[in-house]
Amino acid sequence: MTASALSEASERGLPEEVVPETARGLRHGWLAATLAVLAGVAAVAWHATRYGHWIVDDAAITFSYSRSLADGLGPVLQPGAPPVEGFSDPTWMVLLALGKLAGLFDHGLLFGIPDYVLFPKLLGLLFTAGILILCHVVARQVLPRHAWAATLAVGLTLATIPSFVIWVVSGLENSLFAFAVLGLATVLFTAVRKERTLSWKVAVAAGVIVAFAALTRPEGLIYAGAYPIVLLFGVRRAGFWISFRYAVLSIVAFAVPFGAYVAWRHSEFGGRLLANPSVAKKQGLPDLMSVIRPGTLALYAGVAAVVVLAAVAIWALKKAPWRRSLVALLTPFALGVIAFGVMVPDWMAQFRFATPVWVLGVLAGTLSFAELLRTVKVRWRAVASVVVVAAAIPSLVGFVQQSDEFIKSPTVPACLIADRFGRGFNTYADMLGLKQASLLLPDLGGSSMTSRLQLVDMAGLVNAPIADLTHDDNIAGLRDYVFDTVKPTFIHSWGPWAGGNGISLDPRIDRDYYPIFIYPGPGLRNGDWVRKDAVTDLAKLQAVQHYAATTMMDVEAYRFGNGLDDCGPTLEPGQTIPPRAS
């Protein structure tokens, strides 16, 4: 290293190894980092190919809102629908809308693949690259010569975790949310490493990033505590009041943009302070299960691997020269675990709410293990490596099983809903000669992308009155609202909904509706119905009933058996499925 470089390193308070010896070394370092990031993304993408063209139906709800936003209709599910905040991911919705305006989304085929499949998945991989770049930024501060190796290890490890890969390419906002949370962790880690936590730039950056995270996922709010908690560890050195002032500044930096959105929400959505899905899901205060629930993540990841990595992290918290920075990294990790425990349990498979936990946990574990290898003698490096590999084997076996199970039964594909309830009920309406009609059903993703009918959300995610009734546990009032106020032309109920709201069991459904199709077999009654006053020709009703029992059941069976397929080049309102040839 040259004398001038040594002098500069000394003046900046950096260790000598942080300063590259030559421009060639710098170039090689960036090349290695770039290749490490690309290799990690490629590994995630390769794993993602196992899940084909699957997009989860909940993602298609946001797709519909982004379509309306891009078309200048405002935040509505369908043209002419009232404004209801049925989405929980405004930032992701805006990105999709921009993709539509750019001709990359909701237009047709893109490189031979439907763009409603390819574009969200590419966005997921793009933010996966962003995640790995941030991992390299963190790793370079403590492993300057081997940051590329740590980045590669993080990328390859994340690529083995089905929960991470599945939800990154699901069409939902998981990758963007994890990127935002890791961005916050990177700011905090760097600030502690450089002794700059008491800085207005750090305080403001932390607050703004948290606001972005909270506008990407509702639980992003919890990360507003990350910067104040990190400051808490430095109170004795800096004093309470100065730390308190910077914590307040960070909260203000968060509150201004997020508060502006809440004010817009209150104005736009009839006085709502919470997104409609939050009301419908009845998020409550923490309980005993909130403490127990995170244990399911340890079981999923593998108890042996979690115990070993936890032990390594504890060692690093005691021995690593950068242990205070590690606290800054583990703080948002702990908050993510708490958020996972506190949130209403998600019915979807593969731990949809755990994406930031996987990212932060893998990064912290990788850096801690690298520090252990750098510190201990050679013989103990071999022992530590063997222990880690042995602990990882059960996890890898479990991950393969989890992936195989998901492939056999993927969480509600958007194309199942688009075909069965969007295109299928469009065909019902056409066969009955109905120009205007409405449909009550519990699945609003693919159906909202393809239906020409006015949709009414049985689950309440995009329907404010039903959300309020569900929140208040007023199920009798919900049924009264459906049968006496909404009076939908069509009703569909399946799975747990008969027992959940009793609509398909209410005597008024027999009084006011003809059955189109009733699912056979034991259990509560579910199926499709049409209002009697919408049927002007019983012969047409019989044709619809035959169509439902043949074509629609074939479609349903195909979609359940082939949940990883797409459903054509486009998803457009009014599309139908012709009757099967006899």
C-alpha positions as CSV (number, residue, x, y, z in Angstrom):
1,M,0.0,0.0,0.0
2,T,1.3,3.4,-0.8
3,A,2.3,5.9,1.8
4,S,-0.5,8.3,0.7
5,A,-3.1,5.6,0.9
6,L,-1.9,4.7,4.4
7,S,-2.1,8.4,5.4
8,E,-5.6,8.7,4.0
9,A,-6.7,5.5,5.8
10,S,-5.2,6.8,9.1
11,E,-6.9,10.2,8.7
12,R,-10.3,8.6,8.0
13,G,-9.9,6.3,11.0
14,L,-10.1,3.2,8.8
15,P,-8.1,0.0,9.1
16,E,-5.5,-0.5,6.4
17,E,-7.2,-3.5,4.9
18,V,-10.2,-1.3,4.0
19,V,-8.2,0.8,1.6
20,P,-7.6,-1.0,-1.7
21,E,-4.0,-1.3,-2.7
22,T,-4.4,-0.6,-6.4
23,A,-7.1,0.4,-8.8
24,R,-6.8,-3.1,-10.2
25,G,-7.7,-4.5,-6.8
26,L,-10.6,-2.2,-6.6
27,R,-11.9,-3.3,-10.0
28,H,-11.4,-7.0,-9.1
29,G,-13.4,-6.3,-5.9
30,W,-16.3,-4.8,-7.7
31,L,-16.2,-7.6,-10.3
32,A,-16.3,-10.2,-7.6
33,A,-19.2,-8.4,-5.8
34,T,-21.2,-8.1,-9.0
35,L,-20.7,-11.8,-9.8
36,A,-21.7,-12.7,-6.3
37,V,-24.9,-10.7,-6.6
38,L,-25.7,-12.1,-10.0
39,A,-25.0,-15.6,-8.8
40,G,-27.4,-15.2,-5.9
41,V,-30.2,-13.8,-8.0
42,A,-29.6,-16.6,-10.6
43,A,-29.9,-19.2,-7.8
44,V,-33.2,-17.6,-6.6
45,A,-34.5,-17.4,-10.2
46,W,-33.5,-21.1,-10.8
47,H,-35.4,-22.1,-7.7
48,A,-38.4,-20.0,-8.7
49,T,-38.7,-21.9,-12.0
50,R,-40.1,-24.8,-9.9
51,Y,-43.2,-22.7,-9.3
52,G,-43.8,-22.0,-13.0
53,H,-46.2,-19.2,-13.8
54,W,-48.0,-19.3,-10.5
55,I,-49.2,-15.9,-9.1
56,V,-51.1,-15.8,-5.9
57,D,-54.7,-14.5,-6.1
58,D,-54.2,-11.8,-3.5
59,A,-51.5,-10.2,-5.7
60,A,-54.1,-9.9,-8.5
61,I,-56.2,-7.6,-6.2
62,T,-53.3,-5.1,-6.3
63,F,-53.0,-5.8,-10.0
64,S,-56.6,-4.5,-10.5
65,Y,-56.0,-1.4,-8.4
66,S,-52.8,-0.7,-10.4
67,R,-54.8,-1.0,-13.6
68,S,-57.4,1.5,-12.4
69,L,-54.6,3.9,-11.2
70,A,-52.8,3.7,-14.5
71,D,-56.1,4.2,-16.4
72,G,-56.9,7.3,-14.5
73,L,-59.8,5.8,-12.5
74,G,-58.3,6.3,-9.1
75,P,-58.0,3.7,-6.3
76,V,-60.9,1.4,-7.3
77,L,-61.1,-2.3,-7.8
78,Q,-63.1,-2.0,-11.0
79,P,-64.4,0.8,-13.2
80,G,-67.4,2.4,-11.5
81,A,-66.7,0.8,-8.1
82,P,-66.6,3.0,-5.0
83,P,-63.1,4.0,-3.7
84,V,-62.1,1.4,-1.1
85,E,-58.6,0.8,0.1
86,G,-58.6,-2.9,-0.6
87,F,-54.8,-3.0,-1.0
88,S,-52.1,-3.0,1.8
89,D,-49.1,-2.2,-0.4
90,P,-49.4,1.3,-2.0
91,T,-45.7,1.5,-3.1
92,W,-46.0,-1.9,-4.9
93,M,-49.2,-0.8,-6.5
94,V,-47.6,2.3,-7.8
95,L,-44.7,0.3,-9.3
96,L,-47.1,-2.0,-11.1
97,A,-49.1,1.0,-12.4
98,L,-45.8,2.5,-13.7
99,G,-45.1,-0.8,-15.4
100,K,-48.5,-0.6,-17.1
101,L,-47.9,2.9,-18.2
102,A,-44.6,1.8,-19.6
103,G,-46.2,-1.0,-21.6
104,L,-44.5,-3.7,-19.5
105,F,-47.5,-4.9,-17.5
106,D,-51.2,-5.7,-18.2
107,H,-50.8,-5.5,-22.0
108,G,-50.1,-9.0,-23.3
109,L,-47.1,-11.2,-23.8
110,L,-43.6,-10.2,-22.8
111,F,-40.8,-12.4,-24.3
112,G,-43.5,-15.0,-24.9
113,I,-44.8,-15.0,-21.3
114,P,-47.9,-13.1,-20.1
115,D,-46.7,-9.9,-18.6
116,Y,-49.0,-10.2,-15.6
117,V,-46.7,-13.2,-14.7
118,L,-43.3,-12.0,-15.9
119,F,-43.3,-8.3,-14.8
120,P,-44.0,-8.9,-11.1
121,K,-41.6,-11.8,-11.0
122,L,-38.9,-9.7,-12.6
123,L,-39.5,-6.9,-10.1
124,G,-39.2,-9.5,-7.3
125,L,-35.8,-10.6,-8.7
126,L,-34.7,-7.0,-9.2
127,F,-35.3,-6.2,-5.5
128,T,-33.6,-9.5,-4.7
129,A,-30.6,-8.1,-6.4
130,G,-31.0,-4.9,-4.3
131,I,-31.1,-7.0,-1.2
132,L,-27.9,-8.7,-2.1
133,I,-26.2,-5.4,-3.0
134,L,-27.2,-4.1,0.5
135,C,-25.8,-7.3,2.0
136,H,-22.5,-6.6,0.3
137,V,-22.5,-3.0,1.6
138,V,-22.8,-4.4,5.1
139,A,-20.3,-7.2,4.6
140,R,-17.7,-4.9,3.1
141,Q,-17.5,-3.0,6.3
142,V,-16.4,-6.0,8.4
143,L,-15.0,-8.4,5.8
144,P,-13.4,-6.1,3.2
145,R,-11.5,-8.8,1.5
146,H,-14.2,-11.4,1.5
147,A,-17.4,-9.4,1.3
148,W,-18.1,-11.0,-2.1
149,A,-18.0,-14.5,-0.4
150,A,-20.4,-13.4,2.3
151,T,-22.7,-11.9,-0.3
152,L,-22.6,-15.1,-2.3
153,A,-23.3,-17.2,0.8
154,V,-26.3,-15.1,1.7
155,G,-27.7,-15.3,-1.8
156,L,-27.3,-19.0,-2.1
157,T,-28.7,-19.6,1.4
158,L,-31.8,-17.5,0.6
159,A,-32.2,-19.4,-2.7
160,T,-32.6,-22.6,-0.7
161,I,-35.5,-21.3,1.5
162,P,-38.9,-21.9,-0.2
163,S,-40.6,-19.3,1.9
164,F,-38.3,-16.6,0.6
165,V,-38.3,-17.7,-3.0
166,I,-42.1,-18.4,-3.3
167,W,-43.2,-15.1,-1.9
168,V,-40.6,-13.1,-3.8
169,V,-42.1,-14.4,-7.1
170,S,-45.7,-14.5,-5.9
171,G,-46.7,-11.2,-7.4
172,L,-46.9,-9.6,-3.9
173,E,-44.7,-6.9,-2.4
174,N,-42.4,-9.2,-0.3
175,S,-39.2,-8.4,-2.1
176,L,-39.8,-4.7,-2.0
177,F,-40.6,-4.9,1.7
178,A,-37.6,-6.9,2.6
179,F,-35.4,-4.5,0.5
180,A,-36.8,-1.6,2.5
181,V,-36.2,-3.3,5.9
182,L,-32.7,-4.3,5.0
183,G,-32.1,-0.7,3.8
184,L,-33.0,0.5,7.3
185,A,-30.7,-2.2,8.8
186,T,-27.9,-1.1,6.5
187,V,-28.2,2.5,7.5
188,L,-28.2,1.6,11.2
189,F,-25.3,-0.8,10.8
190,T,-23.2,1.7,8.9
191,A,-24.0,4.5,11.3
192,V,-22.9,2.5,14.3
193,R,-19.8,1.2,12.5
194,K,-18.7,4.8,11.7
195,E,-19.9,6.2,15.0
196,R,-22.4,8.5,13.3
197,T,-25.7,7.3,15.0
198,L,-26.2,10.8,16.4
199,S,-26.6,12.5,13.0
200,W,-29.5,14.3,11.5
201,K,-28.9,12.5,8.2
202,V,-29.1,9.1,9.8
203,A,-32.1,10.0,11.8
204,V,-34.0,11.4,8.8
205,A,-32.9,8.5,6.6
206,A,-34.1,6.0,9.1
207,G,-37.5,7.7,9.5
208,V,-38.1,8.0,5.7
209,I,-37.2,4.4,5.1
210,V,-39.6,3.3,7.8
211,A,-42.3,5.3,6.2
212,F,-41.6,3.6,2.9
213,A,-41.7,0.2,4.6
214,A,-45.0,1.0,6.3
215,L,-46.5,2.0,2.9
216,T,-45.3,-1.3,1.5
217,R,-46.6,-3.6,4.3
218,P,-48.7,-2.6,7.3
219,E,-46.4,-4.2,9.8
220,G,-43.6,-1.9,8.6
221,L,-44.8,0.5,11.3
222,I,-43.0,-1.6,13.9
223,Y,-39.6,-0.6,12.5
224,A,-40.1,3.0,13.6
225,G,-38.7,1.7,16.9
226,A,-35.4,0.4,15.3
227,Y,-33.4,3.7,15.4
228,P,-34.5,4.7,18.9
229,I,-33.6,1.2,20.2
230,V,-30.1,1.4,18.6
231,L,-29.6,4.8,20.2
232,L,-30.6,3.3,23.5
233,F,-27.4,1.3,23.4
234,G,-25.3,4.4,23.3
235,V,-27.1,6.5,26.0
236,R,-24.3,6.1,28.5
237,R,-21.7,7.5,26.1
238,A,-23.7,10.3,24.5
239,G,-26.3,11.2,27.1
240,F,-30.0,10.6,27.2
241,W,-31.3,13.9,26.0
242,I,-29.3,14.2,22.8
243,S,-30.3,10.6,21.9
244,F,-33.9,11.5,22.7
245,R,-33.8,14.5,20.4
246,Y,-32.4,12.5,17.5
247,A,-35.0,9.7,18.1
248,V,-37.8,12.3,17.9
249,L,-36.3,13.7,14.7
250,S,-36.4,10.2,13.2
251,I,-40.0,9.8,14.3
252,V,-40.9,13.1,12.7
253,A,-39.2,12.1,9.5
254,F,-41.3,9.0,9.5
255,A,-44.6,10.7,10.5
256,V,-44.5,13.4,7.9
257,P,-44.8,11.2,4.8
258,F,-46.7,8.5,6.5
259,G,-49.1,11.0,8.1
260,A,-49.6,12.6,4.7
261,Y,-50.7,9.3,3.3
262,V,-53.0,8.6,6.3
263,A,-54.6,12.1,5.8
264,W,-55.2,11.3,2.1
265,R,-56.6,7.9,3.1
266,H,-59.0,9.6,5.6
267,S,-60.1,12.0,2.9
268,E,-60.3,9.5,0.0
269,F,-61.9,6.5,1.7
270,G,-64.7,8.0,3.8
271,G,-62.9,8.7,7.1
272,R,-60.8,5.5,7.3
273,L,-57.7,5.6,9.3
274,L,-56.7,2.0,8.6
275,A,-56.6,0.1,5.3
276,N,-59.8,-1.9,4.7
277,P,-58.0,-5.3,4.9
278,S,-56.7,-4.3,8.3
279,V,-60.3,-3.7,9.5
280,A,-61.6,-6.9,7.9
281,K,-58.8,-9.0,9.4
282,K,-59.5,-7.8,13.0
283,Q,-55.9,-7.2,14.0
284,G,-55.9,-7.2,17.8
285,L,-53.4,-6.8,20.7
286,P,-50.7,-9.3,21.3
287,D,-51.6,-12.5,23.3
288,L,-49.8,-15.6,24.4
289,M,-49.8,-17.0,20.9
290,S,-47.9,-14.0,19.8
291,V,-45.0,-15.2,21.9
292,I,-45.3,-18.8,20.8
293,R,-45.9,-18.2,17.1
294,P,-42.3,-17.3,16.1
295,G,-41.3,-20.8,17.1
296,T,-42.9,-22.0,14.0
297,L,-40.3,-20.2,12.0
298,A,-37.6,-22.1,13.9
299,L,-39.3,-25.4,13.1
300,Y,-39.5,-24.4,9.4
301,A,-35.9,-23.3,9.2
302,G,-34.7,-26.4,11.2
303,V,-34.1,-26.3,14.9
304,A,-30.5,-27.5,14.6
305,A,-29.5,-24.8,12.1
306,V,-31.3,-22.1,14.2
307,V,-29.6,-23.2,17.4
308,V,-26.1,-23.2,15.8
309,L,-26.5,-19.9,14.1
310,A,-28.0,-18.4,17.3
311,A,-25.0,-19.6,19.2
312,V,-22.6,-18.1,16.6
313,A,-24.5,-14.8,16.7
314,I,-24.3,-14.7,20.5
315,W,-20.5,-15.4,20.3
316,A,-20.2,-12.6,17.8
317,L,-22.1,-10.2,20.2
318,K,-19.5,-10.9,22.8
319,K,-16.3,-11.3,20.8
320,A,-16.6,-9.5,17.4
321,P,-14.9,-6.1,17.2
322,W,-18.0,-4.9,15.4
323,R,-20.5,-6.3,17.9
324,R,-22.2,-2.9,18.4
325,S,-22.9,-2.9,14.7
326,L,-24.3,-6.4,14.9
327,V,-26.7,-5.1,17.5
328,A,-27.9,-2.6,14.9
329,L,-28.5,-5.4,12.5
330,L,-30.2,-7.7,14.9
331,T,-32.6,-5.0,16.2
332,P,-34.7,-4.9,13.0
333,F,-34.4,-8.7,12.9
334,A,-36.0,-8.9,16.4
335,L,-38.7,-6.4,15.4
336,G,-39.5,-8.5,12.4
337,V,-39.9,-11.6,14.5
338,I,-42.1,-9.7,16.9
339,A,-44.2,-8.5,14.0
340,F,-44.6,-12.0,12.7
341,G,-45.8,-13.1,16.1
342,V,-48.2,-10.2,16.7
343,M,-49.9,-10.2,13.3
344,V,-53.1,-12.2,12.7
345,P,-52.0,-15.6,11.5
346,D,-51.9,-15.8,7.8
347,W,-53.9,-18.6,6.2
348,M,-51.5,-18.9,3.3
349,A,-48.7,-21.4,3.2
350,Q,-45.0,-20.8,3.5
351,F,-44.9,-18.0,6.0
352,R,-45.7,-15.0,3.8
353,F,-44.9,-12.5,6.5
354,A,-41.4,-13.8,7.3
355,T,-39.5,-12.5,4.3
356,P,-37.5,-9.8,6.1
357,V,-36.8,-12.3,8.9
358,W,-35.1,-14.7,6.5
359,V,-33.0,-11.9,5.0
360,L,-31.8,-10.3,8.2
361,G,-31.3,-13.7,9.9
362,V,-29.2,-15.1,7.1
363,L,-27.1,-12.0,6.8
364,A,-26.4,-11.8,10.6
365,G,-25.7,-15.5,10.8
366,T,-23.3,-15.4,7.8
367,L,-21.3,-12.4,9.1
368,S,-21.1,-13.9,12.6
369,F,-19.9,-17.2,11.2
370,A,-17.3,-15.5,9.0
371,E,-16.0,-13.6,12.0
372,L,-15.8,-16.9,13.9
373,L,-13.7,-18.5,11.1
374,R,-11.5,-15.5,11.0
375,T,-10.8,-15.5,14.7
376,V,-10.4,-19.1,15.8
377,K,-7.5,-21.4,15.0
378,V,-7.4,-23.6,11.9
379,R,-8.5,-26.8,13.7
380,W,-11.5,-25.1,15.2
381,R,-12.4,-23.6,11.8
382,A,-12.8,-27.2,10.5
383,V,-14.9,-28.2,13.5
384,A,-17.1,-25.1,13.2
385,S,-17.6,-25.8,9.5
386,V,-18.5,-29.4,10.1
387,V,-21.1,-28.4,12.7
388,V,-22.7,-25.8,10.5
389,V,-22.9,-28.2,7.5
390,A,-24.3,-31.0,9.7
391,A,-26.9,-28.6,11.2
392,A,-27.9,-27.4,7.7
393,I,-28.6,-30.9,6.2
394,P,-31.9,-31.4,8.0
395,S,-32.9,-27.9,7.0
396,L,-32.2,-28.6,3.3
397,V,-34.2,-31.8,3.5
398,G,-37.1,-30.0,5.0
399,F,-36.9,-27.2,2.4
400,V,-37.1,-29.8,-0.4
401,Q,-40.2,-31.3,1.2
402,Q,-41.8,-27.9,1.7
403,S,-41.1,-27.0,-1.9
404,D,-42.5,-30.3,-3.2
405,E,-45.7,-29.8,-1.1
406,F,-46.2,-26.3,-2.4
407,I,-45.8,-27.4,-6.0
408,K,-48.5,-30.1,-5.5
409,S,-50.9,-27.6,-3.9
410,P,-49.9,-23.9,-4.5
411,T,-51.7,-21.2,-2.5
412,V,-54.9,-20.1,-4.4
413,P,-53.6,-19.3,-7.9
414,A,-54.9,-16.2,-9.5
415,C,-55.7,-18.1,-12.7
416,L,-58.0,-20.5,-10.8
417,I,-60.0,-17.5,-9.7
418,A,-59.8,-15.7,-13.0
419,D,-61.2,-18.8,-14.8
420,R,-63.7,-20.2,-12.3
421,F,-65.2,-16.9,-11.0
422,G,-64.2,-14.2,-13.5
423,R,-64.6,-15.8,-16.9
424,G,-67.0,-18.5,-15.6
425,F,-69.6,-16.1,-14.2
426,N,-69.2,-13.9,-17.2
427,T,-70.3,-16.9,-19.2
428,Y,-73.2,-17.5,-16.8
429,A,-74.4,-13.9,-17.3
430,D,-74.0,-14.1,-21.1
431,M,-76.0,-17.4,-21.3
432,L,-78.8,-15.8,-19.2
433,G,-78.8,-12.6,-21.3
434,L,-77.8,-10.4,-18.4
435,K,-76.2,-7.1,-19.5
436,Q,-75.7,-5.8,-15.9
437,A,-75.2,-8.1,-12.9
438,S,-73.4,-8.4,-9.6
439,L,-71.5,-11.3,-8.0
440,L,-70.9,-11.9,-4.3
441,L,-67.8,-14.1,-3.7
442,P,-64.8,-14.4,-1.4
443,D,-61.9,-14.3,-4.0
444,L,-61.4,-10.9,-5.7
445,G,-58.0,-11.2,-7.4
446,G,-58.2,-13.0,-10.7
447,S,-61.9,-12.4,-10.8
448,S,-61.5,-8.6,-10.6
449,M,-59.1,-8.8,-13.6
450,T,-61.5,-10.7,-15.8
451,S,-65.1,-10.1,-14.6
452,R,-67.5,-7.7,-16.2
453,L,-69.8,-8.1,-13.2
454,Q,-70.0,-5.8,-10.2
455,L,-68.0,-7.7,-7.6
456,V,-69.0,-7.8,-3.9
457,D,-66.3,-9.0,-1.6
458,M,-67.7,-11.6,0.9
459,A,-64.4,-11.4,2.9
460,G,-64.6,-7.6,3.2
461,L,-61.1,-6.8,1.9
462,V,-62.5,-4.5,-0.8
463,N,-65.9,-3.8,0.7
464,A,-66.2,-1.3,3.6
465,P,-69.6,-2.3,5.0
466,I,-68.7,-6.0,5.0
467,A,-65.3,-5.2,6.6
468,D,-67.0,-3.3,9.4
469,L,-69.6,-6.0,10.0
470,T,-66.8,-8.7,10.0
471,H,-64.7,-6.6,12.3
472,D,-67.6,-6.3,14.8
473,D,-68.4,-10.1,14.5
474,N,-71.9,-9.1,13.3
475,I,-72.4,-12.1,11.0
476,A,-76.2,-11.9,11.2
477,G,-76.0,-8.3,10.2
478,L,-73.6,-9.3,7.3
479,R,-76.2,-11.8,6.0
480,D,-79.0,-9.1,6.3
481,Y,-76.7,-6.7,4.4
482,V,-76.3,-9.3,1.6
483,F,-79.9,-10.4,1.2
484,D,-81.7,-7.2,2.0
485,T,-79.4,-4.5,0.7
486,V,-76.9,-5.8,-1.9
487,K,-79.2,-8.5,-3.3
488,P,-76.4,-9.7,-5.7
489,T,-77.4,-11.3,-9.0
490,F,-75.0,-14.2,-8.4
491,I,-73.6,-15.8,-5.2
492,H,-70.7,-18.1,-4.9
493,S,-69.5,-19.8,-1.7
494,W,-66.9,-22.5,-1.2
495,G,-64.5,-24.0,1.3
496,P,-64.9,-22.6,4.8
497,W,-67.2,-19.8,3.9
498,A,-70.5,-21.6,4.5
499,G,-69.5,-22.2,8.1
500,G,-67.9,-18.8,8.4
501,N,-70.8,-16.5,7.4
502,G,-73.7,-18.9,6.8
503,I,-74.8,-17.2,3.6
504,S,-75.2,-20.4,1.7
505,L,-77.2,-21.9,4.6
506,D,-79.5,-18.9,5.1
507,P,-83.1,-19.7,4.2
508,R,-83.3,-16.5,2.1
509,I,-81.0,-18.1,-0.4
510,D,-83.6,-20.7,-1.2
511,R,-86.3,-18.1,-1.2
512,D,-84.6,-15.7,-3.6
513,Y,-82.1,-17.8,-5.6
514,Y,-82.0,-20.7,-8.0
515,P,-79.0,-23.1,-7.5
516,I,-76.7,-23.3,-10.5
517,F,-74.3,-25.8,-9.0
518,I,-74.0,-27.3,-5.5
519,Y,-70.8,-29.1,-4.6
520,P,-71.5,-32.8,-4.0
521,G,-70.3,-34.7,-0.9
522,P,-70.4,-34.2,2.8
523,G,-70.1,-30.9,4.6
524,L,-71.9,-27.7,4.6
525,R,-73.6,-26.6,1.4
526,N,-71.5,-24.5,-1.0
527,G,-71.8,-23.6,-4.7
528,D,-73.2,-21.1,-7.2
529,W,-76.6,-19.4,-7.2
530,V,-78.5,-16.9,-9.3
531,R,-81.4,-14.6,-8.3
532,K,-84.7,-15.9,-9.4
533,D,-85.8,-12.4,-10.7
534,A,-82.8,-12.4,-13.0
535,V,-83.9,-15.6,-14.8
536,T,-86.4,-14.9,-17.5
537,D,-86.2,-18.3,-19.2
538,L,-85.9,-21.6,-17.3
539,A,-84.4,-23.3,-20.4
540,K,-81.5,-20.8,-20.2
541,L,-81.1,-21.6,-16.5
542,Q,-80.9,-25.3,-17.3
543,A,-78.3,-24.6,-19.9
544,V,-76.3,-22.7,-17.3
545,Q,-76.6,-25.5,-14.8
546,H,-75.4,-28.0,-17.4
547,Y,-72.5,-25.7,-18.3
548,A,-71.5,-25.4,-14.6
549,A,-71.7,-29.1,-14.0
550,T,-69.5,-29.9,-17.0
551,T,-67.3,-27.1,-18.3
552,M,-66.9,-25.3,-15.0
553,M,-66.1,-28.4,-13.0
554,D,-63.6,-29.4,-15.7
555,V,-62.0,-25.9,-15.4
556,E,-61.9,-26.1,-11.7
557,A,-60.3,-29.6,-11.7
558,Y,-57.7,-28.5,-14.2
559,R,-56.8,-25.4,-12.3
560,F,-56.5,-27.3,-9.0
561,G,-54.3,-29.9,-10.7
562,N,-52.2,-27.4,-12.7
563,G,-51.9,-24.4,-10.3
564,L,-48.5,-23.4,-11.7
565,D,-49.9,-22.6,-15.2
566,D,-50.9,-19.1,-16.5
567,C,-54.3,-18.5,-18.0
568,G,-53.6,-16.9,-21.4
569,P,-51.9,-13.8,-22.7
570,T,-54.2,-11.3,-21.1
571,L,-56.6,-10.9,-18.2
572,E,-59.4,-8.6,-19.4
573,P,-62.9,-7.9,-18.2
574,G,-65.6,-9.7,-20.1
575,Q,-63.6,-12.8,-21.1
576,T,-65.5,-16.1,-21.1
577,I,-64.9,-19.8,-21.3
578,P,-66.9,-21.5,-24.1
579,P,-68.9,-24.6,-23.1
580,R,-67.1,-27.9,-23.5
581,A,-68.0,-29.7,-26.7
582,S,-70.4,-32.6,-26.1
